[in-house]
Amino acid sequence: MSQVPETRYHADDEIDLREIFVTLWRGKWIIILFTIVLGASGVAYALYKPNIYQASALLAPAQNEGGGRIGGQLSGLASLAGVNLGSGGGANKTVIAKETLQSRAFLTDFIHRHELAVPLIATKAWDMANERWVINRGIYNPETSEWQKDDTGQSQEPTDWDLVKAFRELLSVNDNKDTGMVTVSIKSLSPVAAKDWVEKLVQDINEHMRTQDVQEAQASIAYLEDKLQQTNIAGMQQVFYQLIETETRTVMLANAQREYVFKTVDPAVVPQEKSEPKRGMIAVVATMLGGMLGVFTVFVIVFIRTSEQEKSEFARVTNVS
């Protein structure tokens, strides 16, 4: 008796699988239609999307000893004097530089300095033959250098928030935890612009960090010189001279190093192959989605028809009784 339910269970399974196959076969034209329509739509969408190019630069943290290492007898006095001479600080400086590179203040200044508002917001394509941007004249008029107004009469000139948001969508900064290398990448409709923007980013972050350290060192020198004038103790004067020497060395080394924080290991080049879109993948996914949607539609139709038939049968039996 224990084997009978098991036999019936397998028989029911076979019947269910057969019914599923018959159902799909009856609705094959619906499945084919959905597959063709969505597959063709996917191909059209893939062909419509413009090519996106990505340029990357591989950077290594510059071994910067500009801050100098000071002895224990000087570090306490330097702290009291408000002078930050650090203890090497190369790794920390690299982390700060990487975060600064993605900061809103730095990117805002970078975009305005290099006049990237129009390429970021008001372009729709890149003319490969003439190597120039194709401007969306509905947003920006290149002849008058004016931003157009929208349907509500508001100017379409982007805010700093809009510019930074658009640029961050193109920017990628990745670091290798094992080697410490940093990869800076930019995506753009223009392969030339992608390479140019990466180079300018690396140059600007090095210059930004150099300028910041030089200004801090010069401020420390001015402070120490003022304190030096206020003391007559020979020992303290010697300490101040050593601190001033350390800060002066920081300024000299910073001005002498072109690649202050990041040293370029592999510079950016103009990409010859697109990175996006993956047109083949888009077409395959759209076709598979069409097939699945067609199968789902067939099952929904069968379910609705079965429910209606059961309701009709129930109503007929009820009327007869």
C-alpha positions as CSV (number, residue, x, y, z in Angstrom):
1,M,0.0,0.0,0.0
2,S,2.9,2.3,0.6
3,Q,4.0,2.1,-3.1
4,V,0.7,3.1,-4.6
5,P,0.8,6.9,-3.7
6,E,4.4,7.0,-4.9
7,T,3.4,5.5,-8.3
8,R,0.5,8.0,-8.7
9,Y,2.8,10.8,-7.8
10,H,5.2,10.0,-10.6
11,A,2.3,9.6,-13.0
12,D,0.9,13.0,-12.1
13,D,4.4,14.5,-12.6
14,E,4.5,13.0,-16.1
15,I,1.1,14.3,-16.9
16,D,2.0,17.8,-15.7
17,L,5.2,18.0,-17.7
18,R,3.3,16.8,-20.8
19,E,0.6,19.4,-20.3
20,I,3.2,22.1,-19.8
21,F,4.9,21.1,-23.1
22,V,1.6,21.0,-24.9
23,T,0.6,24.4,-23.5
24,L,3.9,26.0,-24.6
25,W,3.6,24.4,-28.0
26,R,0.1,25.8,-28.5
27,G,1.3,29.2,-27.5
28,K,4.5,29.0,-29.6
29,W,3.5,31.9,-31.9
30,I,3.1,34.2,-28.9
31,I,6.5,33.2,-27.6
32,I,8.1,33.6,-31.0
33,L,6.4,37.0,-31.4
34,F,7.6,38.3,-28.0
35,T,11.1,37.0,-28.7
36,I,11.3,38.6,-32.1
37,V,9.9,42.0,-30.9
38,L,12.1,42.3,-27.8
39,G,15.1,40.9,-29.6
40,A,14.7,43.5,-32.4
41,S,14.1,46.2,-29.9
42,G,17.3,45.2,-28.0
43,V,19.3,45.3,-31.2
44,A,17.9,48.7,-32.1
45,Y,18.7,50.0,-28.7
46,A,22.2,48.7,-28.8
47,L,22.8,50.3,-32.2
48,Y,21.3,53.6,-31.1
49,K,23.5,53.9,-28.1
50,P,26.8,55.8,-28.9
51,N,30.2,54.4,-28.3
52,I,31.8,55.1,-24.9
53,Y,35.6,55.2,-24.6
54,Q,37.6,54.8,-21.5
55,A,41.1,56.1,-20.8
56,S,43.1,55.0,-17.7
57,A,46.3,56.0,-16.0
58,L,48.2,53.7,-13.6
59,L,49.7,55.7,-10.7
60,A,52.1,54.9,-7.9
61,P,52.4,56.8,-4.7
62,A,55.4,59.1,-4.9
63,Q,58.0,58.4,-2.2
64,N,57.9,61.9,-0.7
65,E,60.2,62.7,2.1
66,G,59.6,66.4,1.8
67,G,58.0,66.6,5.2
68,G,61.1,65.2,6.7
69,R,61.6,63.1,9.9
70,I,62.5,64.9,13.0
71,G,63.9,63.7,16.3
72,G,62.0,63.2,19.4
73,Q,63.4,66.4,21.0
74,L,62.1,68.5,18.0
75,S,58.7,66.8,17.5
76,G,57.3,68.0,20.8
77,L,58.4,71.6,20.2
78,A,57.0,71.4,16.7
79,S,53.6,70.4,18.0
80,L,53.7,73.2,20.6
81,A,54.6,75.6,17.8
82,G,51.7,74.4,15.7
83,V,54.0,73.0,13.0
84,N,53.0,69.6,11.5
85,L,56.2,67.9,10.3
86,G,54.8,64.4,10.4
87,S,56.6,61.1,10.5
88,G,57.0,60.4,6.8
89,G,53.3,60.5,6.0
90,G,53.6,59.2,2.4
91,A,50.8,56.7,2.7
92,N,48.5,59.2,4.5
93,K,49.3,61.8,1.9
94,T,48.3,59.4,-0.9
95,V,45.0,58.6,0.8
96,I,44.2,62.3,1.2
97,A,45.1,62.9,-2.4
98,K,42.8,60.1,-3.6
99,E,39.9,61.4,-1.6
100,T,40.6,65.0,-2.7
101,L,40.6,63.8,-6.3
102,Q,36.9,62.8,-5.9
103,S,35.9,65.6,-3.6
104,R,33.2,68.1,-4.7
105,A,35.4,71.2,-4.1
106,F,38.3,69.8,-6.2
107,L,36.1,68.6,-9.1
108,T,34.2,71.9,-9.2
109,D,37.4,73.8,-9.5
110,F,38.7,71.3,-12.1
111,I,35.6,71.6,-14.3
112,H,35.5,75.4,-14.3
113,R,39.3,75.7,-14.8
114,H,39.3,73.5,-17.9
115,E,35.8,74.7,-19.1
116,L,34.2,71.3,-19.2
117,A,30.6,72.4,-18.6
118,V,29.6,72.2,-22.2
119,P,31.3,68.8,-23.0
120,L,29.7,67.4,-19.9
121,I,26.1,68.6,-20.3
122,A,25.5,70.0,-23.8
123,T,27.0,67.4,-26.1
124,K,25.3,64.5,-27.8
125,A,28.1,63.0,-29.9
126,W,31.8,63.2,-30.9
127,D,32.7,63.9,-34.5
128,M,35.5,61.5,-35.2
129,A,36.4,62.9,-38.6
130,N,36.8,66.5,-37.4
131,E,37.7,65.6,-33.8
132,R,35.1,68.0,-32.2
133,W,32.0,67.8,-30.1
134,V,28.6,67.8,-31.6
135,I,26.7,70.3,-29.5
136,N,23.0,69.8,-28.6
137,R,21.7,73.2,-29.7
138,G,18.6,72.7,-27.7
139,I,20.7,73.1,-24.6
140,Y,23.6,75.4,-25.6
141,N,24.2,77.8,-28.4
142,P,27.9,77.7,-29.4
143,E,27.6,80.9,-31.5
144,T,26.4,83.1,-28.7
145,S,28.0,81.0,-25.9
146,E,24.6,81.0,-24.1
147,W,22.6,78.3,-22.4
148,Q,19.2,77.9,-23.9
149,K,15.9,78.1,-21.9
150,D,13.6,75.1,-21.3
151,D,9.9,75.0,-21.9
152,T,9.3,76.7,-18.5
153,G,11.6,79.6,-19.4
154,Q,14.3,78.6,-17.0
155,S,17.9,78.6,-18.2
156,Q,19.4,75.2,-18.7
157,E,22.9,76.3,-17.4
158,P,24.0,73.6,-15.0
159,T,24.8,74.2,-11.4
160,D,28.0,73.1,-9.8
161,W,26.0,70.2,-8.3
162,D,24.9,69.1,-11.8
163,L,28.5,69.4,-13.2
164,V,30.1,67.4,-10.4
165,K,27.3,64.7,-10.6
166,A,27.9,64.3,-14.3
167,F,31.6,64.1,-14.0
168,R,31.5,61.6,-11.1
169,E,29.5,59.3,-13.4
170,L,32.5,59.3,-15.8
171,L,35.2,59.2,-13.2
172,S,36.6,56.0,-11.6
173,V,39.4,55.8,-9.0
174,N,40.5,52.3,-7.9
175,D,43.4,51.3,-5.8
176,N,45.1,47.9,-5.5
177,K,45.4,47.0,-1.8
178,D,48.3,44.6,-2.5
179,T,50.5,46.9,-4.5
180,G,49.3,50.4,-3.5
181,M,48.8,51.3,-7.2
182,V,46.0,53.7,-8.1
183,T,44.1,53.6,-11.4
184,V,42.3,56.7,-12.5
185,S,39.8,56.2,-15.4
186,I,37.5,58.5,-17.4
187,K,34.7,57.5,-19.7
188,S,33.6,59.8,-22.5
189,L,32.0,59.9,-25.9
190,S,35.3,61.2,-27.1
191,P,38.5,59.1,-26.9
192,V,40.6,62.2,-27.1
193,A,38.7,63.9,-24.3
194,A,38.9,60.8,-22.1
195,K,42.7,60.7,-22.4
196,D,43.1,64.5,-22.0
197,W,40.9,64.6,-18.9
198,V,42.8,61.8,-17.2
199,E,46.1,63.6,-17.8
200,K,44.8,66.9,-16.5
201,L,43.3,65.2,-13.4
202,V,46.7,63.7,-12.5
203,Q,48.5,67.0,-13.1
204,D,46.0,69.0,-11.1
205,I,45.9,66.7,-8.1
206,N,49.7,66.8,-7.9
207,E,49.8,70.5,-8.2
208,H,46.9,70.9,-5.7
209,M,48.7,68.8,-3.1
210,R,52.0,70.5,-3.8
211,T,50.5,74.0,-3.4
212,Q,48.8,73.0,-0.2
213,D,52.0,71.6,1.4
214,V,54.1,74.6,0.3
215,Q,51.5,77.0,1.7
216,E,51.5,75.2,5.0
217,A,55.3,75.0,5.2
218,Q,55.6,78.7,4.4
219,A,53.1,79.6,7.1
220,S,55.1,77.5,9.5
221,I,58.3,79.2,8.5
222,A,56.7,82.6,9.1
223,Y,55.5,81.5,12.5
224,L,58.8,80.1,13.5
225,E,60.7,83.2,12.4
226,D,58.4,85.3,14.5
227,K,59.0,83.2,17.5
228,L,62.7,83.2,16.8
229,Q,62.7,87.0,17.1
230,Q,60.9,86.8,20.4
231,T,63.4,84.6,22.3
232,N,67.0,85.2,23.4
233,I,67.7,81.7,24.6
234,A,70.4,80.2,22.5
235,G,69.1,76.7,22.9
236,M,65.6,77.6,21.8
237,Q,67.0,79.6,18.9
238,Q,68.9,76.5,17.7
239,V,65.7,74.5,17.8
240,F,63.8,77.1,15.8
241,Y,66.6,77.2,13.2
242,Q,66.4,73.4,12.8
243,L,62.6,73.6,12.4
244,I,62.9,76.4,9.9
245,E,65.5,74.3,8.0
246,T,63.1,71.4,7.9
247,E,60.2,73.4,6.6
248,T,62.5,75.1,4.0
249,R,63.6,71.7,2.8
250,T,59.9,70.8,2.4
251,V,59.3,73.8,0.2
252,M,62.4,73.1,-1.9
253,L,61.6,69.5,-2.5
254,A,57.9,70.2,-3.2
255,N,58.9,72.8,-5.9
256,A,61.5,70.4,-7.3
257,Q,59.1,67.4,-7.8
258,R,56.8,67.5,-10.9
259,E,54.9,64.4,-9.8
260,Y,54.5,65.3,-6.1
261,V,51.9,62.7,-4.8
262,F,51.3,60.4,-7.8
263,K,54.0,59.1,-10.1
264,T,52.7,58.0,-13.5
265,V,53.6,54.4,-14.2
266,D,51.4,53.9,-17.2
267,P,50.1,57.1,-18.8
268,A,46.7,57.4,-20.4
269,V,46.5,57.0,-24.2
270,V,43.8,57.6,-26.7
271,P,41.6,54.4,-26.7
272,Q,41.0,52.9,-30.1
273,E,38.4,50.4,-28.9
274,K,35.1,51.2,-27.2
275,S,34.4,50.1,-23.7
276,E,30.7,50.4,-23.9
277,P,28.0,49.5,-24.9
278,K,28.2,45.7,-25.1
279,R,25.9,45.4,-28.0
280,G,26.1,41.7,-28.3
281,M,25.2,41.2,-24.7
282,I,22.3,43.7,-24.9
283,A,20.9,41.8,-27.9
284,V,21.2,38.4,-26.2
285,V,19.6,39.6,-22.9
286,A,16.8,41.3,-24.8
287,T,16.1,38.1,-26.8
288,M,16.1,36.0,-23.7
289,L,13.8,38.4,-21.9
290,G,11.4,38.3,-24.8
291,G,11.3,34.5,-24.7
292,M,10.7,34.5,-20.9
293,L,8.0,37.1,-21.2
294,G,6.4,35.1,-24.0
295,V,6.3,32.0,-21.9
296,F,4.9,34.0,-19.0
297,T,2.2,35.4,-21.2
298,V,1.2,32.0,-22.4
299,F,0.8,30.7,-18.9
300,V,-1.2,33.8,-17.9
301,I,-3.6,33.3,-20.8
302,V,-4.0,29.6,-20.0
303,F,-4.6,30.4,-16.4
304,I,-7.3,33.0,-17.2
305,R,-9.0,30.6,-19.7
306,T,-9.0,27.7,-17.2
307,S,-10.4,29.9,-14.5
308,E,-13.2,31.1,-16.8
309,Q,-14.0,27.5,-17.8
310,E,-14.2,26.4,-14.1
311,K,-16.5,29.3,-13.3
312,S,-18.7,28.4,-16.3
313,E,-18.8,24.8,-15.3
314,F,-19.6,25.7,-11.7
315,A,-22.4,28.0,-12.8
316,R,-23.9,25.3,-15.1
317,V,-23.8,22.6,-12.4
318,T,-25.4,25.1,-9.9
319,N,-28.2,25.9,-12.4
320,V,-28.9,22.2,-13.1
321,S,-29.1,21.3,-9.4
